[in-house]
Each structure stands twice: as structure tokens, then as C-alpha cells.
Amino acid sequence: QVQLVESGGGLVQPGGSLRLSCAASEFTFSRYAMGWHRQASGKERELVAFISSGGSSIYYADSVKGRFTISRDNAKNAVNLQMNSLKPEDTAVYYCSAGATYSSGTRYSSVYWGQGTQVTVSS
């Protein structure tokens, strides 16, 4: 059974940093693009970032560009999201997903989902 397990969430002050990790198992990790999404209370889930299977294509939502960095380690079956300069509006449940890119690597579609980890940015 496919498993995606997020970790690293928590409470952080505005301007602080967090590093989210997602451990994947029971599927061929290196063949899948990976994404991070978030869902704030009362809002729809949004795509934050994705990275192609080989790491050559990376996308960031405008709201996090320059502050967040997605990376993957195919040897460890893991994908990470480094979040810097956090803002209160970054508060959300963050989800890891596995999927595929299309449209020449500019779009991403999720197939598998993790359970999410809460990130709260507050003073």
C-alpha cells in the first residue's frame, strides 16, 4: 500500500523557518513527480510546489516563490520543502503528493496523497 508520511510541521513565528519532509514507500519513488500542497482553514487546497521525477523541472506558486525550496532525494525516497521567511498566511495543513507532470513539465497532477502536517505561523 502506497504511503506518504509528512513530518516537520509545527508552530513558528513570522519570519521563521520550517523544513517539511515526506517519506515515501511502497511505490517506485524515482518514477514519480512529487508535490507539496496546502489547505488553509475554509479555503481550497492549493499546489505550493512540485518537482519532476528527475528533479529537472520545478514549479512554485507565486505566493511562495523565493521563500520555499522543494528538493528530493531519490536514494532515500524523500521529498522536502524548506520554508523560509514564513508569514501568517502560510498557515495551513501541508500535504505531500506523488504524481506526474505534463505539458512539457509545466503542469502537475497528483495520484497519491499523504495525511498532512499542520504549519502554524503566529507570534
N, CA and C atoms as an extended XYZ file, in Angstrom:
369
Properties=species:S:1:pos:R:3:atomname:S:1:resname:S:1:resid:I:1 pbc="F F F"
N         0.845       -1.181        0.000 N   GLN     1
C         0.000        0.000        0.000 CA  GLN     1
C         0.889        1.242        0.000 C   GLN     1
N         0.616        2.153       -0.919 N   VAL     2
C         1.399        3.380       -1.019 CA  VAL     2
C         1.288        4.182        0.266 C   VAL     2
N         2.442        4.675        0.723 N   GLN     3
C         2.446        5.515        1.912 CA  GLN     3
C         3.259        6.775        1.658 C   GLN     3
N         2.694        7.887        2.053 N   LEU     4
C         3.376        9.177        2.060 CA  LEU     4
C         3.160        9.753        3.448 C   LEU     4
N         4.255        9.950        4.179 N   VAL     5
C         4.156       10.396        5.564 CA  VAL     5
C         4.920       11.703        5.722 C   VAL     5
N         4.159       12.762        6.020 N   GLU     6
C         4.769       14.079        6.204 CA  GLU     6
C         5.223       14.262        7.644 C   GLU     6
N         6.249       15.074        7.813 N   SER     7
C         6.728       15.436        9.142 CA  SER     7
C         7.361       16.821        9.075 C   SER     7
N         7.578       17.409       10.250 N   GLY     8
C         8.272       18.689       10.323 CA  GLY     8
C         7.392       19.899       10.545 C   GLY     8
N         6.086       19.700       10.582 N   GLY     9
C         5.205       20.831       10.829 CA  GLY     9
C         5.288       21.291       12.274 C   GLY     9
N         4.649       22.426       12.546 N   GLY    10
C         4.642       22.940       13.908 CA  GLY    10
C         4.288       24.403       13.947 C   GLY    10
N         4.560       25.001       15.099 N   LEU    11
C         4.299       26.423       15.322 CA  LEU    11
C         5.601       27.198       15.169 C   LEU    11
N         5.559       28.262       14.392 N   VAL    12
C         6.750       29.082       14.175 CA  VAL    12
C         6.326       30.550       14.128 C   VAL    12
N         7.212       31.413       14.531 N   GLN    13
C         6.926       32.848       14.498 CA  GLN    13
C         7.085       33.394       13.079 C   GLN    13
N         6.394       34.471       12.776 N   PRO    14
C         6.585       35.110       11.459 CA  PRO    14
C         8.056       35.413       11.222 C   PRO    14
N         8.501       35.151       10.008 N   GLY    15
C         9.900       35.328        9.666 CA  GLY    15
C        10.756       34.104        9.920 C   GLY    15
N        10.200       33.119       10.580 N   GLY    16
C        10.950       31.911       10.895 CA  GLY    16
C        10.969       30.907        9.753 C   GLY    16
N        11.556       29.753       10.030 N   SER    17
C        11.717       28.708        9.014 CA  SER    17
C        11.257       27.360        9.541 C   SER    17
N        10.818       26.535        8.623 N   LEU    18
C        10.499       25.141        8.904 CA  LEU    18
C        10.925       24.311        7.706 C   LEU    18
N        11.237       23.067        7.974 N   ARG    19
C        11.566       22.127        6.894 CA  ARG    19
C        10.623       20.942        6.992 C   ARG    19
N         9.792       20.787        5.987 N   LEU    20
C         8.886       19.652        5.919 CA  LEU    20
C         9.555       18.516        5.151 C   LEU    20
N         9.299       17.304        5.596 N   SER    21
C         9.794       16.130        4.903 CA  SER    21
C         8.635       15.180        4.625 C   SER    21
N         8.780       14.431        3.556 N   CYS    22
C         7.776       13.429        3.191 CA  CYS    22
C         8.508       12.143        2.862 C   CYS    22
N         8.229       11.103        3.621 N   ALA    23
C         8.827        9.789        3.399 CA  ALA    23
C         7.860        8.935        2.587 C   ALA    23
N         8.347        8.395        1.488 N   ALA    24
C         7.507        7.611        0.577 CA  ALA    24
C         7.888        6.139        0.627 C   ALA    24
N         6.898        5.282        0.453 N   SER    25
C         7.168        3.848        0.421 CA  SER    25
C         6.095        3.126       -0.378 C   SER    25
N         6.436        1.929       -0.788 N   GLU    26
C         5.545        1.010       -1.499 CA  GLU    26
C         5.192        1.466       -2.915 C   GLU    26
N         6.047        2.259       -3.522 N   PHE    27
C         5.928        2.548       -4.945 CA  PHE    27
C         7.306        2.998       -5.426 C   PHE    27
N         7.496        3.014       -6.727 N   THR    28
C         8.805        3.355       -7.295 CA  THR    28
C         8.952        4.866       -7.303 C   THR    28
N         9.496        5.374       -6.221 N   PHE    29
C         9.563        6.810       -5.966 CA  PHE    29
C        10.212        7.573       -7.122 C   PHE    29
N        11.297        7.041       -7.644 N   SER    30
C        12.075        7.762       -8.657 CA  SER    30
C        11.322        7.957       -9.966 C   SER    30
N        10.218        7.283      -10.153 N   ARG    31
C         9.439        7.403      -11.383 CA  ARG    31
C         8.325        8.435      -11.282 C   ARG    31
N         8.145        9.001      -10.104 N   TYR    32
C         7.043        9.923       -9.876 CA  TYR    32
C         7.539       11.338       -9.622 C   TYR    32
N         6.817       12.285      -10.188 N   ALA    33
C         6.977       13.659       -9.748 CA  ALA    33
C         6.367       13.767       -8.352 C   ALA    33
N         6.821       14.748       -7.587 N   MET    34
C         6.339       14.924       -6.214 CA  MET    34
C         5.898       16.363       -6.010 C   MET    34
N         4.872       16.521       -5.207 N   GLY    35
C         4.357       17.864       -4.974 CA  GLY    35
C         4.064       18.129       -3.514 C   GLY    35
N         4.007       19.397       -3.186 N   TRP    36
C         3.534       19.858       -1.884 CA  TRP    36
C         2.341       20.776       -2.124 C   TRP    36
N         1.323       20.571       -1.323 N   HIS    37
C         0.108       21.357       -1.401 CA  HIS    37
C        -0.209       21.871       -0.001 C   HIS    37
N        -1.118       22.833        0.077 N   ARG    38
C        -1.563       23.274        1.386 CA  ARG    38
C        -3.033       23.651        1.340 C   ARG    38
N        -3.652       23.541        2.496 N   GLN    39
C        -5.055       23.914        2.614 CA  GLN    39
C        -5.255       24.663        3.913 C   GLN    39
N        -5.553       25.933        3.782 N   ALA    40
C        -5.859       26.754        4.940 CA  ALA    40
C        -7.320       26.552        5.328 C   ALA    40
N        -7.618       26.833        6.560 N   SER    41
C        -8.980       26.648        7.061 CA  SER    41
C        -9.974       27.457        6.235 C   SER    41
N       -10.987       26.805        5.722 N   GLY    42
C       -12.022       27.479        4.948 CA  GLY    42
C       -11.657       27.769        3.512 C   GLY    42
N       -10.490       27.292        3.075 N   LYS    43
C       -10.046       27.560        1.709 CA  LYS    43
C        -9.818       26.249        0.960 C   LYS    43
N        -9.721       26.347       -0.350 N   GLU    44
C        -9.447       25.176       -1.165 CA  GLU    44
C        -7.964       24.809       -1.083 C   GLU    44
N        -7.692       23.541       -1.321 N   ARG    45
C        -6.313       23.085       -1.363 CA  ARG    45
C        -5.619       23.693       -2.572 C   ARG    45
N        -4.384       24.148       -2.378 N   GLU    46
C        -3.632       24.739       -3.473 CA  GLU    46
C        -2.269       24.072       -3.615 C   GLU    46
N        -1.794       24.027       -4.839 N   LEU    47
C        -0.468       23.492       -5.120 CA  LEU    47
C         0.574       24.538       -4.744 C   LEU    47
N         1.535       24.137       -3.945 N   VAL    48
C         2.599       25.042       -3.498 CA  VAL    48
C         3.832       24.885       -4.372 C   VAL    48
N         4.216       23.644       -4.624 N   ALA    49
C         5.421       23.378       -5.411 CA  ALA    49
C         5.382       21.939       -5.907 C   ALA    49
N         6.050       21.702       -7.018 N   PHE    50
C         6.273       20.329       -7.443 CA  PHE    50
C         7.655       20.210       -8.072 C   PHE    50
N         8.133       18.965       -8.105 N   ILE    51
C         9.435       18.671       -8.679 CA  ILE    51
C         9.290       17.416       -9.528 C   ILE    51
N         9.870       17.415      -10.709 N   SER    52
C         9.755       16.266      -11.601 CA  SER    52
C        10.515       15.069      -11.056 C   SER    52
N        10.317       13.920      -11.669 N   SER    53
C        10.911       12.689      -11.161 CA  SER    53
C        12.426       12.765      -11.078 C   SER    53
N        13.044       13.400      -12.059 N   GLY    54
C        14.492       13.522      -12.059 CA  GLY    54
C        14.991       14.819      -11.452 C   GLY    54
N        14.075       15.679      -11.089 N   GLY    55
C        14.450       16.931      -10.439 CA  GLY    55
C        14.730       18.085      -11.395 C   GLY    55
N        14.558       17.859      -12.701 N   SER    56
C        14.925       18.900      -13.657 CA  SER    56
C        13.868       19.985      -13.799 C   SER    56
N        12.628       19.681      -13.482 N   SER    57
C        11.547       20.672      -13.559 CA  SER    57
C        11.020       20.953      -12.164 C   SER    57
N        10.979       22.219      -11.826 N   ILE    58
C        10.482       22.647      -10.521 CA  ILE    58
C         9.533       23.811      -10.719 C   ILE    58
N         8.454       23.770       -9.973 N   TYR    59
C         7.442       24.842      -10.027 CA  TYR    59
C         7.173       25.333       -8.617 C   TYR    59
N         6.940       26.647       -8.521 N   TYR    60
C         6.499       27.233       -7.253 CA  TYR    60
C         5.301       28.133       -7.509 C   TYR    60
N         4.368       28.110       -6.599 N   ALA    61
C         3.294       29.089       -6.640 CA  ALA    61
C         3.884       30.472       -6.403 C   ALA    61
N         3.283       31.463       -7.008 N   ASP    62
C         3.799       32.829       -6.855 CA  ASP    62
C         3.878       33.249       -5.398 C   ASP    62
N         2.959       32.761       -4.593 N   SER    63
C         2.886       33.172       -3.194 CA  SER    63
C         4.067       32.695       -2.365 C   SER    63
N         4.808       31.696       -2.853 N   VAL    64
C         5.929       31.156       -2.069 CA  VAL    64
C         7.257       31.287       -2.791 C   VAL    64
N         7.230       31.754       -4.030 N   LYS    65
C         8.453       31.860       -4.827 CA  LYS    65
C         9.475       32.738       -4.115 C   LYS    65
N        10.711       32.238       -4.051 N   GLY    66
C        11.773       32.970       -3.383 CA  GLY    66
C        11.879       32.695       -1.897 C   GLY    66
N        10.871       32.036       -1.326 N   ARG    67
C        10.876       31.720        0.112 CA  ARG    67
C        10.920       30.218        0.370 C   ARG    67
N        10.299       29.441       -0.490 N   PHE    68
C        10.237       27.992       -0.317 CA  PHE    68
C        11.142       27.310       -1.335 C   PHE    68
N        11.710       26.170       -0.935 N   THR    69
C        12.533       25.369       -1.828 CA  THR    69
C        12.139       23.906       -1.708 C   THR    69
N        11.790       23.313       -2.837 N   ILE    70
C        11.473       21.883       -2.868 CA  ILE    70
C        12.704       21.121       -3.333 C   ILE    70
N        12.919       19.956       -2.746 N   SER    71
C        14.030       19.112       -3.157 CA  SER    71
C        13.638       17.653       -2.948 C   SER    71
N        14.358       16.764       -3.600 N   ARG    72
C        14.071       15.346       -3.450 CA  ARG    72
C        15.365       14.564       -3.376 C   ARG    72
N        15.291       13.425       -2.697 N   ASP    73
C        16.408       12.509       -2.596 CA  ASP    73
C        15.887       11.140       -3.018 C   ASP    73
N        16.156       10.772       -4.257 N   ASN    74
C        15.621        9.507       -4.778 CA  ASN    74
C        16.244        8.287       -4.095 C   ASN    74
N        17.423        8.453       -3.540 N   ALA    75
C        18.071        7.341       -2.821 CA  ALA    75
C        17.372        7.069       -1.491 C   ALA    75
N        16.761        8.115       -0.927 N   LYS    76
C        16.099        7.974        0.380 CA  LYS    76
C        14.580        7.972        0.269 C   LYS    76
N        14.067        8.053       -0.973 N   ASN    77
C        12.616        8.089       -1.186 CA  ASN    77
C        11.964        9.204       -0.375 C   ASN    77
N        12.531       10.391       -0.506 N   ALA    78
C        12.038       11.508        0.290 CA  ALA    78
C        11.979       12.787       -0.532 C   ALA    78
N        11.022       13.611       -0.182 N   VAL    79
C        10.922       14.954       -0.764 CA  VAL    79
C        10.771       15.936        0.387 C   VAL    79
N        11.427       17.081        0.242 N   ASN    80
C        11.452       18.068        1.311 CA  ASN    80
C        10.932       19.410        0.828 C   ASN    80
N        10.481       20.201        1.762 N   LEU    81
C        10.077       21.568        1.474 CA  LEU    81
C        10.690       22.472        2.536 C   LEU    81
N        11.694       23.227        2.136 N   GLN    82
C        12.302       24.199        3.038 CA  GLN    82
C        11.513       25.490        2.939 C   GLN    82
N        10.992       25.953        4.063 N   MET    83
C        10.153       27.144        4.090 CA  MET    83
C        10.833       28.217        4.930 C   MET    83
N        11.191       29.305        4.308 N   ASN    84
C        11.843       30.421        4.982 CA  ASN    84
C        10.950       31.658        4.944 C   ASN    84
N        11.268       32.614        5.780 N   SER    85
C        10.527       33.884        5.815 CA  SER    85
C         9.023       33.634        5.895 C   SER    85
N         8.645       32.776        6.794 N   LEU    86
C         7.248       32.379        6.886 CA  LEU    86
C         6.359       33.537        7.322 C   LEU    86
N         5.146       33.521        6.771 N   LYS    87
C         4.162       34.563        7.037 CA  LYS    87
C         2.908       33.923        7.646 C   LYS    87
N         2.122       34.689        8.367 N   PRO    88
C         0.884       34.128        8.922 CA  PRO    88
C        -0.004       33.499        7.858 C   PRO    88
N         0.011       34.049        6.662 N   GLU    89
C        -0.820       33.493        5.584 CA  GLU    89
C        -0.305       32.154        5.053 C   GLU    89
N         0.852       31.711        5.512 N   ASP    90
C         1.343       30.374        5.177 CA  ASP    90
C         0.738       29.302        6.085 C   ASP    90
N         0.002       29.725        7.087 N   THR    91
C        -0.635       28.779        7.999 CA  THR    91
C        -1.618       27.890        7.252 C   THR    91
N        -1.435       26.588        7.365 N   ALA    92
C        -2.264       25.631        6.632 CA  ALA    92
C        -1.837       24.217        7.008 C   ALA    92
N        -2.624       23.260        6.572 N   VAL    93
C        -2.183       21.872        6.583 CA  VAL    93
C        -1.450       21.633        5.265 C   VAL    93
N        -0.245       21.106        5.358 N   TYR    94
C         0.587       20.866        4.183 CA  TYR    94
C         0.565       19.375        3.846 C   TYR    94
N         0.328       19.094        2.574 N   TYR    95
C         0.217       17.723        2.099 CA  TYR    95
C         1.292       17.429        1.061 C   TYR    95
N         1.809       16.247        1.138 N   CYS    96
C         2.741       15.721        0.145 CA  CYS    96
C         1.933       14.874       -0.842 C   CYS    96
N         2.344       14.887       -2.103 N   SER    97
C         1.679       14.035       -3.085 CA  SER    97
C         2.695       13.470       -4.066 C   SER    97
N         2.325       12.372       -4.683 N   ALA    98
C         3.092       11.768       -5.772 CA  ALA    98
C         2.215       11.784       -7.013 C   ALA    98
N         2.807       12.099       -8.151 N   GLY    99
C         2.009       12.170       -9.362 CA  GLY    99
C         2.866       12.244      -10.601 C   GLY    99
N         2.414       13.027      -11.563 N   ALA   100
C         3.108       13.127      -12.838 CA  ALA   100
C         3.017       14.554      -13.374 C   ALA   100
N         4.034       14.920      -14.112 N   THR   101
C         3.994       16.212      -14.790 CA  THR   101
C         3.491       16.025      -16.212 C   THR   101
N         2.982       17.083      -16.819 N   TYR   102
C         2.567       17.067      -18.201 CA  TYR   102
C         2.732       18.475      -18.756 C   TYR   102
N         2.344       18.626      -20.031 N   SER   103
C         2.539       19.914      -20.715 CA  SER   103
C         3.993       20.344      -20.614 C   SER   103
N         4.867       19.438      -21.033 N   SER   104
C         6.312       19.713      -21.034 CA  SER   104
C         6.825       20.086      -19.658 C   SER   104
N         6.286       19.447      -18.643 N   GLY   105
C         6.784       19.637      -17.291 CA  GLY   105
C         6.287       20.876      -16.586 C   GLY   105
N         5.313       21.555      -17.187 N   THR   106
C         4.822       22.783      -16.583 CA  THR   106
C         3.579       22.581      -15.720 C   THR   106
N         2.945       21.423      -15.802 N   ARG   107
C         1.756       21.134      -15.034 CA  ARG   107
C         1.956       19.844      -14.243 C   ARG   107
N         1.157       19.675      -13.206 N   TYR   108
C         1.336       18.526      -12.305 CA  TYR   108
C        -0.032       17.990      -11.901 C   TYR   108
N        -0.130       16.662      -11.865 N   SER   109
C        -1.357       16.006      -11.445 CA  SER   109
C        -1.010       14.973      -10.380 C   SER   109
N        -1.736       15.006       -9.263 N   SER   110
C        -1.454       14.116       -8.138 CA  SER   110
C        -2.182       12.790       -8.270 C   SER   110
N        -1.517       11.738       -7.796 N   VAL   111
C        -2.123       10.405       -7.774 CA  VAL   111
C        -2.274        9.908       -6.340 C   VAL   111
N        -1.214       10.056       -5.557 N   TYR   112
C        -1.219        9.607       -4.171 CA  TYR   112
C        -1.042       10.803       -3.238 C   TYR   112
N        -1.656       10.677       -2.053 N   TRP   113
C        -1.623       11.779       -1.094 CA  TRP   113
C        -1.201       11.301        0.285 C   TRP   113
N        -0.512       12.181        1.001 N   GLY   114
C        -0.238       11.941        2.411 CA  GLY   114
C        -1.374       12.474        3.260 C   GLY   114
N        -1.220       12.332        4.579 N   GLN   115
C        -2.262       12.738        5.511 CA  GLN   115
C        -2.154       14.191        5.945 C   GLN   115
N        -1.025       14.805        5.713 N   GLY   116
C        -0.860       16.215        6.020 CA  GLY   116
C        -0.173       16.489        7.338 C   GLY   116
N         0.435       17.662        7.424 N   THR   117
C         1.058       18.133        8.656 CA  THR   117
C         0.718       19.611        8.819 C   THR   117
N         0.393       19.987       10.054 N   GLN   118
C        -0.054       21.357       10.317 CA  GLN   118
C         1.138       22.295       10.451 C   GLN   118
N         1.056       23.411        9.766 N   VAL   119
C         2.024       24.500        9.924 CA  VAL   119
C         1.254       25.733       10.382 C   VAL   119
N         1.670       26.284       11.509 N   THR   120
C         1.034       27.482       12.044 CA  THR   120
C         2.088       28.563       12.220 C   THR   120
N         1.852       29.693       11.599 N   VAL   121
C         2.775       30.821       11.686 CA  VAL   121
C         2.080       31.919       12.480 C   VAL   121
N         2.572       32.130       13.684 N   SER   122
C         1.911       33.078       14.576 CA  SER   122
C         2.884       33.552       15.634 C   SER   122
N         2.702       34.789       16.075 N   SER   123
C         3.519       35.313       17.161 CA  SER   123
C         2.811       35.116       18.498 C   SER   123
